[in-house]
């Protein structure tokens, strides 16, 4: 019977053990036998990690057989009856064998460290990179480099155990959120050479697809976010130390101090030295009791942008005038601390002492109104992706990072949302909604005095301090980015206590779908197929049944996707395609979205489109990319109108 492992206890035992790297061997083998692997004999106290990066292999230990298919990580200890066997003698496989010795003060710990287990990691590349680095360092005769190899080995163990915990916490058959995971990787590795190609390689996807995911979930490309993280870290070093600018540049990943200084000024409006000087001046002002608390190091406003802009610098960083940064976390923390102090004073002065008297009249009035409204003070426990949180039964001041359309559809106007969500062309009345930036600015959020913050996993991750920092400002819930109006409306109806409004919206929307299906039915044959193609300056995307009108066409109107779209996109993992295979994805009718600047790319595929069934029958419908990018309820309703009119009018 397989032994059940207490993983927290196991990790604790690793933290108490003394582990030493012995050797690492890389393998690029075809079939059997594998040198030094066919029958591996390990001495007492010796353990190993086997990292399989390609192919299949069986690990036989005593009476157990572990069947490993790449990517796979296996750990084992000393065993006299162990062998590695390739099921197919002609199969090629790649991997690494890492040997180490471990000693523990406790005999129980010593035995537990030799436990055998294997799993499929979420991201193999970080582990593989560490194996390569260790192998290169061990070849050196320099003691310092061998010490570094030992350090990287322990980092690799941490990475293996961290990924094991992730797989345990992850529901079965649920894939990781690529954007959230990539953000965590950038935060941990911003000092290193990080390119879009390297990031995409971690998740076995193209750079343009990765950029599409990033922009869809956080409004920034991966390299834009990397620059944000590096500049933010540079700000912290400038504020917390007197280190030289050159040293700070190196610390955040820039070898060229002049390039770093230009980039820093481009994105903050001031040079590193000016930034530090203004902070010191601001600190003096803040410490002066004659002046109110304020920040003099506010960044220039963030220029809005959308996914229509080019995926600049996919492989390397570069200047871009569209990217701006929020204030440093120092200012937000100072405001937060002051707010907490005032709250404490008010709590200890219920009869209205000096602390209450010094409050601005508007804040006093707001506090009085809130206190008199017992309904607003009621809370309930809401279960979300980060656990359970007590939230207001009827939130009054909501900051929503992503779901603006869902809130507006239910008659809830948030006090703040992110920049790129505000760019939604289908929402006309945005008065009273504050732009909290992208990445979201903690100080702006705090100044809005929200009683509820609603965010997605990726957007929560890019705020400095993440979910924990947001929770200190107001009750915060983290929910999925479903992009399914009916499901989202129902969810937000529950969050805001507007179940009846949600029910009415969904009933009205369902009736509208039925009406429009009846309208288009005489114009569409039962066997006709549909496709959605997006032409960008550097890429071609075929959309499935989630966004860019795909949910409307395939899910709501029930129209038939082209066979290749159904098999490879809707039920597969194909999104980006080459020009050569475009004819395979175009059905009898085609919805075509061409991004700005993609005119040359369109010329490459225009002949293919014209020669397709849709092109020959004149059933190619042009749609506006910006209008079809959002997938919120308000946008989907308007997209439904557009699609129906195009089909009925044959694109006229």
N, C-alpha and C positions, 0 to 999 in steps of 0.2 A: 504493500500500500504506500502511495506517495506521501511523503512527510509534509505536513502543513507548516509553512514557514511563517513565523512572526517577523515580518519585515522590519518593523520599527526596532525590535530587539536585535535583529541581525545587523542592522546599520549601526546601532549603538555598540555592538561588539567590534565592528570594524573600526569605530572611532577609538576604541581602547587598545586595539592591537598595534603591534609594531610590524609593519609590512615593508619588505625590501624587494625591489624589482631584480630579477635574476637575468632574464634574457627575453628577447622577442624575435620571432621568426616569421617572415612573410612567405606565403605560398601562392604560386601561380602554376597549378597542376592540371594535367589532363589524366583522369582516371586513377587507377591504383598501380603501385603503392605510392604513398606520399612520403618523401624522405623525412625521417625522424618522427613520423606521425602514425605509421601503420600500427605499431604497438608501442605506445608511449609509457615508459616506466618512471614514476615519480617517487621521490624520496619522501619521508615523513616531513610534515610541516610545509610541504610544497603544494601550492595551488596554481590554477591556470585559468585564464580567460581565452576562449576560442572565439574569434570574431570572423564570422563567415560573411563576406561581402558579395560573393557571386556563386551561383550553383547550388548543389545539394550535397549533403554528407550525413552519414550516420555515426553517432558516437555511442559506443557500446561500453557500459561500465557494469561489471558484475552481471546481474541478471536484468539490467535495464537497457533499453535501446532508445536513444533520443534522435528523432529524425529532424534534421535541421535544413531549412530552405532559406536562402539569403533573402533579405538581411536577417541575420540571426546572431544572438550572443549566448554563449554557453559558459557556465562556470563549473569547475569541478576541483576536487582535491586528490590526494594520493590514492591510487587504486591499482592493485597489481594485475587486474584483469580488464584493462582498458584498451580499446582500439578505435581507430577512425577508419571508416569504410565508405567508399563512394558507391552508391547503388548501381550506377551505370559506368562501366569501365571507360567509355568514350567521352564521358562528361567532363567538361572543364570547370574548375572552381578556383576561387581566390579566397584567401583568408589570412589571419594573423594568429599566432599562438604566443600568448604572453605568460611567462612563468614567473612566479614570485614565491617568496617564503614569508610566512606570517607567524608571529609568536604572540601569545596572550598569557597573562598571569593566571587566568582561570582555565582549568582543563575543559570545563563545559564550553567556554568561549572558543577554545582551540578546536574542539570537535565541530562546533557550529560553523566555524569559518570554512570548513571543508565541504559544506553542503553542495549538492549538485542541483543546478536549475538552469533553465534556458528560456528565452523569450524573444519575440520579434520587437525590436525597438521602433519607436516612432520616427527617429532620425538617426540613421547610421553614420552619416558623413562626419559629424563632430567626433565620434569615437574613432572612426577610421583615420581622421586627420591626426589625432593624438597618437595612434599607433605608428603612423609614418614619422612623426616628430621624434618619438621615443627611439625608434629604430635608427634614425640618422644620428641622434646624440650618443647612443651607445657605441657607435663605431669610432667615436673620438677617443683619443688617449688623454684628453684633458679632464681632470677631476671635476672642474666646475661644470662642464657640460654633462658629465655623468650624473652629477647632483641634480642638474636641471631635468634630466631624464627621469630621475626618481620623483621629482615634483610633478611632472606631467603624468606619470603613471598613477599617482594618487588622485590627480584631477580626472583621469580616465575612469578610475574606480567610482569616483563621485558621479560622473556622467552616466555610467552603467546603472548604478543604484537609483539615481534620480529618474532615469527613463523607465526602470522597472516599476517604480512607484506610480509614474504617469500611466502606465498600461493597466495597473491595478485599479486606479481611480477612474479610468476611462470606460464607459459602458461598452459592452460587447458590440462589435460591428460599427462602432462610432469612430469616425476618422478625426484626427486632430484638426483644429482650426489652424490652417497654414499661416495666416497673418498673425494671429496671437503668438504662435510658436516662433515665427521669424522675428517678431518684435523682441521677445525674450532673448533670442540669440544675438540680436544687434546690441541690446543693453549689456549683455555679458561680454561681447567681443568688439565693441566699437573702437578699441585701440588698434585692432588688427586690420589687415587689408581685407575689406569686405566689398564685394562687387555684387551686382544684381545676378550675374551668371553664377557666382558661388552660392548665393542664396537660393536661386532657382534649382541648382543642382542638389541641394539638400532635400528638395521635395519632388524631384524628378518631373519638373515642369519647365516651360519656356520662360524667359525673362518678361516677355510681354504679358503672358498669362499671370505671372506673379504680380506685375505692376497693376494689372486689371483688378486682381483681388484686393490689393492694398488700397487702391483708389475707391473701390466700391465699399470697403469697410471703414476706412479712416480718412479718406479724402486726400491722401498723400501717396506718392510712389515710395518704394522701399529705399531708394537712395536719398530722397528728400527727408525721409524719417531718420536715416542714418546721420545726415547733416544736422538735423535738429538735435539728435542725441549728443553728438560731438560738441556742438556749440553750447548746449545746456551744461555738459560736463565742464567745458572750458570756463563758463560763467562761474560755476561753483569753485573751481580752482582759483580763479581770479579774486573771488570774494573771500575765500578762506585762507589764502596763503600769499606770500610775497615772492612766489616763484617767478623766475624769468619767463618772459613770453615764449621764448624758444623751448624751454622745458615743458611748458604747458601744451604747446603745439604738439610736441612729441608724445606727451602723455595721452592726448586724445586722438592720436592716429595720423598726425600730419608731420612729415619729415621736413617740409619746406615752411619755415616760419613766415616768410613773406606771403605765400599762398594762404596760409592759415589766417593771417591778419586781414588780408583782402576779403576772404570768405566771411570772417567774423563781422567785419564792418558791413559787408553786403547784407547780412541777415539781422543785424542789430542796430544799424545806423550809427555805430561808433566803433572806434578801434579798441583793441583789448585794453590799452593803457587808459583811454578815455573812460571806458566802462568801469574800470577799477577806481579811477579818481572820482567819478560821479557817485559811485556807491559809498565811498568814504565820506563824501560831502553829505550824501543823503543820511548816512548813519548819524552824523553830527546833528542834523536837523531833527531826526527822530528822537534823539536823546535830549533835545532841548524842550523843557516843559512848556515853553511859551508857544510852541508850534504843534499843530495837530499831526497825527501819524499820516504820512504820505510817502509815496515812492517817487524818486526823481529819476529812476532808471527804466522808465516805460519804453518798451520797444515800439518801433513804428508799426502802424496798423498792418494787418495781414491782408494782402491782396487776394481777392476771391479768385477761384479758378474751378474748372471742372474737368471731367475726364476727356473732354474734347482736346485739351492741350496735349502736346507731344510728350511721349514718355522719354523725357530728356535724360541723357547720361545713363543709359541702362547699365553700362559696364563700369563707368567711373563717375566720380562726383564732378560738379561744375557749378558755376555761378548761375543763379536764376533770380530774376527780379520779382518773381511771383511768390517767393518764400520769405516769410517773416516769422519771428518768434515771439512768444508770450513773455511776460515779465518773469523774472527768476522766482523760484519757489521761496526765497528768503522773504520777499514782500508779502506773499500769501501767508506764510507761517507767522509773520509779525501781526498781521491783521487777525488771523485766527486766534493767536494767543490773547490779543487784546479783547476780542469778542468773548472768549471764555472767561477772562478776568472780570469783565463787566457783568457777565451772566452770574458769576459766583457772587459778586457784590450785591446784585439785585436779590439773589436767593437769600443772602444773609441779612438783608435790609427790607423785609416785607412791608414795613410801615411807611416806607418812602423817605429814606435818608438822603445824604448828599449825593451818593452815587446815582440814585434815580433822578434827582433833580438836575444833574448835569447832562442827562441824555437829551439829544435833539428832540424837539417837539414832535417831529414826524415819526421818530422811532417810538416815542412814548404812546402816541396815538395808535400806531400799529399794534404795539404790545397790548394796549387796552382792548382794542377791537378783537384781537385774537383770544385774549383771556375770556372775553364775554361770549365767545362763540364756542360753546361746549362741544358742538359737533366736530369742529375743526380739530379739537384737541384729542378726539378719540383715535385710537390706533388699533391695528390688527396685525397679525403676523403673516407675512407673505413669503412663500417659498420660491427661491430663484436659483440661478446657477452658482451663486456663491454661498448658499445656505438659506437661512431664515432671518428676516429682518422685520422689525416693528415699523410699519409705515402708517401715515395718516389714513383714516377711512375715506376722507374727502380732501385730498391734497389741494392746496390753494396756490402755491408758488413752486412750479415744477421746472426743473432744468432737464431737458431731454437731449442726449447727445446725438441721437439718430432718428427717432421715430416722430418727426414733426407732423407728417401727413396723417398718421394714425390719430394723434392728439387733436388736430384741427377737425378731422372728420367727426370726432365725438364732442366737439364744442369746447375743447380744452385748449387754451392758448398758453404755451409755456412762457416763462419769463426769460429763458435763454436756450440757445442751441448752437451747434457748431457751424462754422463758416460754410462748408460745402453743402450742408443740408439746407441752409438758408437760400442757396442758389436754385432751389427747386422752382422751375418756371411755372408750375401748376398752382402754386400757392401765392395768391395776389396780396392778401392782407397780412403783412409781417410787422405791423406797427406794434410796439411794445415788446418785441422779442429781441433780446440782446445777443449779439454775436460774441460767443465766448471763445472764438478762435479755433484753430486747429494746428497743433494739438491744443486741447482745451486748457484755458488759463484758470488755474485754481483760484487766483485772487479775484478774477471777474465772477466766478461762480459764487465765491463767498460773499461778495458784495451784493449779490442778488437775493441773499437770505432765503434760499430755497427750503421748502419743507420736505422735498423729495427729489432725488436725482435718479434718472433712468438712463442706463448706458448698456452698450454691448460689450462682450469680452475684449475685443481688440481695442476699442476706444477707451475702456477703463485702463488697459495696459499702458497706453502712451501718456497718461497723466503721471507726473512725477509722484511716486509713492503709491500709485495704482489705486486699487479698490479701498485699501485701508485709509489712504489720505482723503478720498472722497467721502467715506463714511464718517470722518471727523467733522465734515462740513454739514452734512445732512444725511438722513436715512437714504441708503443707496441700494438699488436693485440692479442686477445684471441679467439681461434677457437675451435670447437669441435674435439674430437678424434673419427672420423667416422669409421676408419678401412675399408673403402670402396674405393678401388683404383680409379675407374672411377670418382666417386664423388669428391675425394680428388684432383686428378690431375686437374680436371676442376676448382676447387676452387683456387688452387695454380697458375694455369695459369692466372687466373684473378688477383691475388695478385701481381704477378711478371711481369705482362704485357706480358705473354707468351701464349696468347690464342691459337695461331696457333700451337705452339709446343704441347700444351695440347690436342688439337683436333687431331693432328697426332698420339700422343701416344694412345689415346683412340680408334681411328680407327684401329690402328695396333693391339691393345690388343683384341678388339672385333672380328677382323678377325681371330686372333689366337684361340680364344675360339671356333668359328665356325668350324675351321679346326680340333681342337682336339675333339670336339663333334662328328664329322664325323668319326674320327679315332677309338673312343671307341665304337661307336654305334654297330658294329658287335659283340662286346665282351660282351655286357650287355643286358639282357632281359628287356623289358619295365616294368615288375612288380618287378624287383629286388630292394631290399632296402639296404641302406648304413648307417653306424654308425661310430662315432669317439670316441674312449675311451682313456683317459689319466690316466695312473697308476702312482701315486706318493707315496712316502714312507708312508704318513699318510692319503691319500685320493684317491678317484676315481672320475673323472670328465667325464661327457658326454658332448661333444661340439655340439652346434647348427650351425647356418648358418652365424656366424660372423668371427670366426678365427679358428686357428689350422686346416686349410684346409676346414672348413665348408662352407665358402663363395664360394670357388671354386667348391666343390662337389655339393652343393645344389642350389646355385644361378646361377653360371656361366655355369656349365656343365649340370644343370637341372636334376641331378640324384635324385632318390626318397629316402627320409629319412625313417628310420624305424618308424612305427606308433607311438610308445611311444616317440621317439625322436621328432617327429613333434608336438605331442600334449603337452608333458610335458616340452620340452626344447625350441624348436623354438617358440611355441605359449604359453609357460608357463614360470615358473620361477624355474625350476629344473636344477641344474648344478652338484651338488655333489650327489653321490648315494652310497648306501651300496652294499656290495658284493652280498647280497641275491637277489637284484632286477636286477643285471647286465643282466641276460638272457632276461629280458623284453625289454632292450634297444638295443640289438645286432641284426642287420639285416642280410641280405644274404651276405653282404661284410662288413668287419670291418677294419678301419685304427686304428692302435694301437701305441700310443706313450708312452714309458716307461721312466720315469725320472731316473737319476742316483741315486743309493741308494734305488731303489724301488723293488729290486729283491725279497725280502721276501713278499712284498705286491702282486707282480705278481703271486707268487706261490698260493696265496689264491684264485685268480680268473682264473688261467690258465685252470683248469678243466672245469669251466663254459664257458670259451671261446671255448675250444676244443669241448664242447658238443653243441655249438650253431650252427645255420645254416651256418654261415661264417666259423666256425672251421671245420665242417664236410666236407664242399666243398673245403677246402683249400684256401679260399679267405680271409685270415687275412694278412694284409699288415703292416709291421713295418715302421714307419716314425720317423724321428729324431725330438725330441721335440724342440731343439734349432733352427733348420731350419724352423719349422712351427710356432714358437711363433710370429714372426713379421707379420704384415698385411699391410705393405707398398707396393707400386706398384712393386718395384724391387723384393721383397721377393715373392709376389704373382705370378709373372711371373715364377719364378724358381720352386715354389711349384706346379704350374700348370703342368710343365714339369714332375716333379717327380710323381705326381698322375696319369697322363696319362700313363707314362711308366709302373707304377705298375699294372694298370688295363689291359693294353694291354699284358703285360708279365706275368700276374697272379702272381705278386709279386716276380718274378724271376729276 
